[in-house]
Amino acid sequence: MHTRVLYTATDKMGDLICNNYPMLFVMSRFGIPPGFGNKTIEQVCRQNHVHTSTFLAVVNLLIAGEQTSFNNLSLSCLVNYLHNSHSHFLDIRLPTIRKKLLKTLKTPLDSVGKAVLRFYDQYVEQVQTHMAYEEETVFPYVQSLLQGKQSGQYCIEIFSRQHDNIEAKLSDLKNILIKYYPTGNPHELNNVLFDIFACAQDLASHNYVEDNLFVPLITQWEQKDPDKRCGERPPAKEIVSEKEIVSDTLRAADTGELSKREKEVLTEIAKGYTNKEIADRLFISVHTVMTHRKNIMHKLKIHSLSGLTIYALLNNLVDPNQII
């Protein structure tokens, strides 16, 4: 295992990319095209009107988990990078995965295929909502900071409190496709799975930059205004490496077999019944239903209703016509 190094302005851009190929995405989101020859990072950044220190801050954060000083960074450059990241995911990455997923599913689509595709589309809608909030609320707020026009009660702490790890929601889909979904062409399935894993890691990197660079930098800008108040701020998060965050998302655990009662509960869940309705139908308490539900999710590593429904369909626990 090689030691991760910090890059400086005098290092060659070619060395950075060749030794850390995921930085191709970082480079493109800063608006830097390939074909830079043997130039240094600083030369390439200047040639493409990119703030060098901000570029290096993102690179070193993702490669080595190194948090930098915020005194010499460009907030506008960082916002532009995040905006381009949103465009990449919504306009290129996620639509491409959908096309591959559709090609992998049995055609014509059966009930399971339709459920898998609906699950993915619902996930994409969540990502769109997540990123639309940043585009419509957070980024305009940042522009007001840059212009010295802070107004209202909004502050970056509000964003930080509700900022979720959108890449983690791909876990159910990955588990279903890897462990439970039969396909006639394993090469196509493995291809789309690789893209889903890579996208999840890339989304984790995106969130990592926001949590450990974007939010602290805006907080520093807010502190320039002594009248800016947004309640008591929580203690700063201890920085952890991107590798640790991504490993939490990608880690798979052994699953146990469902008991007869758990299968009965899962069947009712897939049919769309509430905990109270399931308890009445199976003559058990609501607490018992909730316990079974928790155990089912733990065993299957599937934590959404859509995911559990797909599993039930794949294992013939429920008839497609019974799903509400």
C-alpha positions in Angstrom: 0.0 0.0 0.0 1.6 3.3 -1.1 1.5 6.4 0.9 -0.8 9.1 -0.3 1.0 12.3 -1.0 -0.1 15.9 -1.1 0.2 17.7 -4.5 1.5 21.2 -4.9 1.3 23.8 -7.6 4.7 22.8 -9.1 3.8 19.1 -9.6 3.0 18.0 -13.1 -0.7 17.8 -13.9 0.0 14.6 -15.9 1.5 12.9 -12.8 -1.6 13.8 -10.7 -4.0 12.3 -13.2 -2.0 9.2 -14.1 -1.5 8.4 -10.4 -5.1 9.2 -9.4 -7.4 8.6 -12.4 -10.6 9.6 -10.5 -9.2 13.2 -10.5 -10.2 13.2 -14.2 -13.7 14.1 -13.0 -12.3 16.8 -10.8 -10.3 18.3 -13.6 -13.3 18.3 -16.0 -15.6 19.9 -13.4 -13.1 22.7 -13.0 -13.3 23.2 -16.8 -9.8 21.8 -17.5 -9.6 19.8 -20.7 -6.9 17.2 -21.4 -4.0 17.9 -23.7 -1.9 19.9 -21.2 1.4 18.3 -22.1 4.1 18.4 -19.4 2.8 21.6 -17.7 2.6 22.0 -13.9 -0.7 22.1 -12.1 -0.3 25.9 -11.6 0.4 26.4 -15.3 -2.6 24.3 -16.4 -4.9 26.1 -13.9 -3.8 29.6 -15.0 -4.2 28.6 -18.7 -7.8 27.6 -18.0 -8.6 30.5 -15.6 -9.0 28.1 -12.6 -8.0 29.2 -9.1 -5.0 27.0 -8.3 -5.3 26.8 -4.5 -8.9 25.9 -4.8 -8.2 23.1 -7.3 -5.4 21.8 -5.1 -7.7 21.9 -2.0 -10.3 19.7 -3.7 -7.6 17.3 -5.0 -5.7 16.9 -1.8 -9.0 16.5 0.2 -10.1 13.7 -2.0 -6.8 11.9 -2.3 -5.3 12.3 1.2 -8.2 13.5 3.3 -6.1 16.6 4.0 -8.1 19.6 5.2 -6.5 22.9 4.0 -6.5 26.5 5.2 -9.5 28.4 3.9 -7.7 31.7 3.8 -6.5 31.5 0.2 -9.5 29.8 -1.5 -11.9 31.1 -4.1 -15.5 30.5 -3.0 -16.9 31.4 -6.5 -14.5 28.9 -8.1 -15.6 26.2 -5.7 -19.3 26.9 -6.3 -18.7 26.6 -10.1 -17.0 23.2 -9.5 -20.0 22.0 -7.5 -22.5 23.3 -10.1 -20.6 21.4 -12.8 -20.7 18.3 -10.6 -24.5 18.5 -10.5 -24.7 18.8 -14.3 -22.4 15.8 -14.7 -24.6 13.6 -12.4 -28.0 14.7 -13.6 -27.3 15.1 -17.3 -24.7 12.4 -18.0 -23.9 9.9 -15.2 -27.4 8.9 -14.0 -29.1 8.9 -17.4 -26.3 6.6 -18.7 -26.8 4.2 -15.9 -30.5 4.1 -16.5 -29.9 3.2 -20.2 -27.6 0.4 -19.2 -30.0 -0.8 -16.5 -32.8 -0.9 -18.9 -30.7 -3.0 -21.3 -29.8 -5.4 -18.5 -33.4 -6.0 -17.4 -35.5 -8.7 -19.1 -37.5 -7.4 -22.0 -40.3 -7.0 -22.3 -40.2 -5.7 -18.7 -41.8 -8.0 -16.2 -43.2 -6.9 -12.9 -39.7 -7.2 -11.3 -38.1 -5.3 -14.1 -40.7 -2.5 -13.8 -40.2 -2.4 -10.0 -36.4 -2.1 -10.4 -36.7 0.6 -12.9 -39.2 2.5 -10.8 -36.9 2.2 -7.8 -34.0 3.7 -9.8 -36.2 6.5 -11.2 -37.4 7.4 -7.6 -33.8 7.5 -6.5 -32.9 9.8 -9.3 -35.8 12.1 -8.3 -34.3 12.2 -4.8 -30.9 13.2 -6.2 -32.6 15.9 -8.4 -34.4 17.3 -5.4 -31.2 17.3 -3.3 -29.2 19.1 -6.0 -32.1 21.5 -6.9 -32.1 22.7 -3.3 -28.4 23.6 -3.6 -28.9 25.3 -7.0 -32.0 27.3 -6.0 -31.2 28.1 -2.3 -27.6 27.5 -1.2 -25.8 28.8 -4.2 -27.8 32.0 -4.5 -27.2 32.5 -0.8 -23.4 32.1 -1.4 -23.7 34.8 -4.2 -25.3 37.1 -1.7 -22.3 36.5 0.7 -19.9 37.3 -2.1 -21.7 40.6 -2.8 -22.0 41.5 0.8 -25.8 41.3 0.8 -26.6 38.8 3.6 -30.2 38.9 4.3 -32.9 36.9 6.2 -32.2 34.1 8.7 -30.7 31.6 6.3 -27.2 30.4 7.0 -25.0 27.4 5.9 -25.7 25.6 9.2 -29.3 25.0 7.9 -27.9 23.2 4.9 -25.3 21.3 6.9 -27.9 20.0 9.3 -30.1 18.5 6.6 -27.3 17.4 4.2 -27.6 13.7 3.6 -25.4 11.2 1.9 -27.4 10.6 -1.3 -25.0 7.9 -2.5 -26.0 5.6 0.4 -29.5 5.3 -1.1 -28.0 3.2 -4.0 -27.1 0.4 -1.5 -30.5 -1.3 -1.8 -30.3 -1.4 -5.6 -26.7 -2.7 -5.5 -27.7 -5.4 -3.0 -30.7 -6.5 -5.1 -28.8 -6.7 -8.4 -25.8 -8.5 -6.9 -27.6 -10.9 -4.6 -31.1 -11.5 -5.9 -31.6 -10.5 -9.5 -31.2 -13.3 -12.2 -30.2 -12.2 -15.7 -29.5 -13.9 -18.9 -26.3 -11.8 -19.5 -24.0 -11.5 -16.5 -21.6 -9.3 -18.4 -24.2 -6.6 -18.9 -25.3 -6.9 -15.3 -21.7 -6.6 -14.1 -21.2 -3.6 -16.4 -24.1 -1.7 -14.9 -23.1 -2.7 -11.4 -19.6 -1.3 -11.9 -21.1 2.0 -13.0 -23.4 2.1 -10.0 -20.5 1.4 -7.6 -18.4 4.1 -9.3 -21.3 6.6 -9.2 -21.9 5.9 -5.6 -18.2 6.6 -4.8 -18.2 9.7 -6.9 -21.3 11.0 -5.1 -19.6 10.3 -1.8 -16.7 12.4 -3.0 -19.1 15.2 -4.0 -20.6 15.2 -0.5 -17.2 14.9 1.1 -16.1 18.1 -0.6 -19.3 19.9 0.4 -19.0 18.8 4.1 -15.3 19.4 4.6 -14.5 22.3 2.2 -17.6 24.1 1.0 -19.5 24.4 4.4 -16.4 25.4 6.4 -15.4 28.0 3.8 -18.9 29.6 3.8 -18.9 29.5 7.7 -15.7 31.5 7.6 -17.4 34.1 5.3 -20.4 34.3 7.6 -18.2 35.1 10.5 -17.1 38.2 8.8 -20.5 39.6 9.7 -20.7 40.0 13.5 -24.5 40.3 13.3 -24.9 37.1 11.4 -26.5 34.6 13.8 -28.1 31.2 13.1 -28.4 29.6 16.5 -25.7 27.7 18.3 -23.4 26.0 15.9 -22.6 22.3 16.4 -19.0 21.3 17.0 -16.9 20.8 13.8 -16.9 17.4 12.4 -13.8 15.4 12.8 -12.4 14.9 9.3 -12.2 11.3 8.1 -10.8 9.9 4.9 -12.9 9.6 1.8 -11.9 5.9 1.8 -13.6 5.4 5.1 -16.8 7.1 4.0 -16.9 5.1 0.7 -16.2 1.8 2.4 -19.2 2.3 4.6 -21.3 2.7 1.5 -19.8 -0.2 -0.4 -19.4 -2.7 2.5 -21.5 -5.8 2.1 -22.4 -8.0 5.1 -23.6 -11.6 5.2 -27.3 -12.1 5.2 -29.3 -14.7 7.0 -32.3 -16.6 5.9 -35.7 -15.2 6.6 -37.9 -17.1 9.0 -41.4 -18.2 8.1 -42.9 -15.4 10.1 -40.5 -12.8 8.6 -41.5 -14.0 5.1 -45.2 -13.5 6.0 -44.5 -10.0 7.3 -42.4 -9.2 4.2 -45.3 -10.4 2.0 -47.7 -8.0 3.7 -45.2 -5.2 3.5 -44.9 -5.7 -0.2 -48.6 -5.6 -0.6 -48.5 -2.0 0.9 -50.1 -2.6 4.3 -49.2 -0.5 7.3 -47.7 -1.9 10.5 -51.1 -1.7 12.2 -52.8 -3.5 9.3 -50.1 -6.2 9.2 -50.5 -6.7 12.9 -54.3 -7.1 12.5 -54.0 -9.5 9.6 -51.4 -11.7 11.2 -52.8 -11.5 14.8 -49.6 -10.1 16.3 -48.8 -6.8 18.0 -47.6 -3.7 16.1 -44.4 -3.9 18.2 -43.8 -7.4 16.9 -44.3 -6.3 13.3 -41.8 -3.5 13.8 -39.3 -6.0 15.2 -39.8 -8.4 12.3 -39.4 -5.5 9.9 -36.2 -4.4 11.5 -34.8 -7.9 11.4 -35.8 -8.3 7.7 -34.0 -5.2 6.7 -30.9 -6.2 8.7 -30.8 -9.7 7.1 -31.4 -8.6 3.6 -29.4 -5.3 3.8 -32.4 -3.6 2.1 -33.8 -0.6 3.9 -36.5 0.8 1.6 -40.1 -0.2 0.9 -39.4 -0.3 -2.9 -36.4 -2.5 -2.3 -38.3 -4.9 -0.1 -41.1 -5.1 -2.7 -38.6 -6.0 -5.4 -37.1 -8.7 -3.2 -40.6 -10.2 -2.5 -41.4 -10.2 -6.2 -38.1 -11.9 -7.1 -38.7 -14.6 -4.5 -42.3 -15.2 -5.4 -43.5 -14.1 -2.0 -46.2 -11.9 -3.5 -48.2 -11.8 -6.7 -47.6 -8.6 -8.8 -51.4 -8.1 -8.9 -51.5 -8.0 -5.0 -49.2 -5.0 -4.8 -51.2 -1.8 -3.9 
